[in-house]
Structures are given as C-alpha cells and as structure tokens.
Amino acid sequence: MGFRGGLFTSDGWKELLSGAGLKNIEARVYKADSVSNKRDDLIDLLRVAPRFLLMYIKNPAFRRFIKETFNIPKNLVEYIGYGIYIGRK
C-alpha cells in the first residue's frame, strides 16, 4: 500500500497496459463513494490501530518502512476510485 512508485491516473494505467503489449485498450473509471462505508471504515481503523501503534513503538524497521512508504500526495482524493480496463493481447 505504499506510494513509492507513485500513483497512476487512468492514462497511467493505459500506458502501463500498452507497455505490456495490450492493444485496443478501453477504460471505464469510477469515483469511489466515500460516504457509504464510514461506519465500517471506523470499525476497521479501531481494530488495526492498537497493533499498528505497538509495532511502530517497538520495531525500528517498521518505523523506517512507514517513513519511506507513506509519502502521501496532497491530492490523494483525486486518485480514490476504481477502473475497469480491457485490452487485446
């Protein structure tokens, strides 16, 4: 779940698939509905937070991993969603 390689836009995914040899690539892109699962998201966060904090406190390698991996871009909201991509080999 890191952002080391950057985040792909729809065009970035198309270029990646084209570079893999696919032709006639078509895409449908959808924005994620951020309202629908707020309760479930909070429950998941509360389940994970204690273990995350414990690992962060006790494990220097985990702290380095978090620092290096989670360089979250300021415009992250623009990337939240999903796409369906098809192409021919």
C-alpha positions as CSV (number, residue, x, y, z in Angstrom):
1,M,0.0,0.0,0.0
2,G,2.9,2.3,-0.4
3,F,3.3,5.2,-2.8
4,R,6.9,4.7,-3.7
5,G,6.3,4.2,-7.4
6,G,3.7,7.0,-7.5
7,L,0.0,6.8,-8.1
8,F,-1.4,6.0,-11.5
9,T,-4.1,8.1,-13.2
10,S,-6.3,6.4,-15.8
11,D,-3.9,7.4,-18.5
12,G,-1.0,6.0,-16.5
13,W,-2.8,2.6,-16.3
14,K,-3.4,2.7,-20.0
15,E,0.3,3.4,-20.7
16,L,1.2,0.5,-18.4
17,L,-1.1,-1.9,-20.1
18,S,0.1,-0.7,-23.5
19,G,3.7,-1.2,-22.5
20,A,2.8,-4.8,-21.5
21,G,1.7,-5.4,-25.1
22,L,-2.1,-4.9,-24.9
23,K,-3.8,-3.3,-27.9
24,N,-7.3,-1.6,-28.2
25,I,-7.3,-0.6,-24.5
26,E,-10.6,0.7,-23.2
27,A,-11.2,2.0,-19.7
28,R,-14.1,2.9,-17.5
29,V,-13.2,4.9,-14.5
30,Y,-15.4,5.5,-11.4
31,K,-15.1,7.7,-8.4
32,A,-15.3,5.9,-5.0
33,D,-18.3,6.7,-2.9
34,S,-16.7,7.9,0.3
35,V,-19.9,8.2,2.3
36,S,-21.3,4.7,2.0
37,N,-19.0,2.8,4.4
38,K,-17.9,5.3,7.0
39,R,-19.1,3.1,9.9
40,D,-17.2,0.1,8.6
41,D,-14.1,2.1,8.0
42,L,-14.1,3.4,11.6
43,I,-14.5,-0.1,13.0
44,D,-11.6,-1.4,10.8
45,L,-9.4,1.5,11.9
46,L,-10.2,0.8,15.6
47,R,-9.3,-2.8,15.1
48,V,-5.9,-2.1,13.5
49,A,-4.7,1.0,15.4
50,P,-3.5,-0.7,18.6
51,R,-1.3,-3.2,16.8
52,F,0.0,-0.5,14.4
53,L,1.0,1.7,17.3
54,L,2.6,-1.2,19.2
55,M,4.7,-2.2,16.1
56,Y,5.6,1.5,15.5
57,I,6.9,1.9,19.1
58,K,8.8,-1.4,19.3
59,N,10.1,-2.0,15.8
60,P,12.7,0.4,14.2
61,A,12.5,-1.4,10.9
62,F,8.7,-0.9,10.8
63,R,9.2,2.9,11.6
64,R,11.6,3.1,8.7
65,F,9.2,1.3,6.4
66,I,6.3,3.7,7.4
67,K,8.5,6.8,6.9
68,E,9.7,5.6,3.4
69,T,6.5,4.1,2.2
70,F,3.8,6.5,3.2
71,N,4.7,9.7,1.4
72,I,1.1,10.5,0.7
73,P,0.4,13.1,-2.0
74,K,-1.6,16.1,-1.1
75,N,-4.1,15.5,-4.0
76,L,-4.7,11.9,-2.9
77,V,-8.5,12.3,-3.1
78,E,-8.3,12.7,-6.9
79,Y,-6.9,9.2,-7.1
80,I,-9.5,7.4,-5.0
81,G,-11.8,5.3,-7.1
82,Y,-11.5,2.3,-9.4
83,G,-11.3,1.5,-13.0
84,I,-12.1,-1.4,-15.3
85,Y,-9.6,-1.8,-18.1
86,I,-9.7,-4.2,-21.1
87,G,-7.4,-4.8,-24.0
88,R,-6.3,-7.4,-26.5
89,K,-3.1,-9.2,-26.4
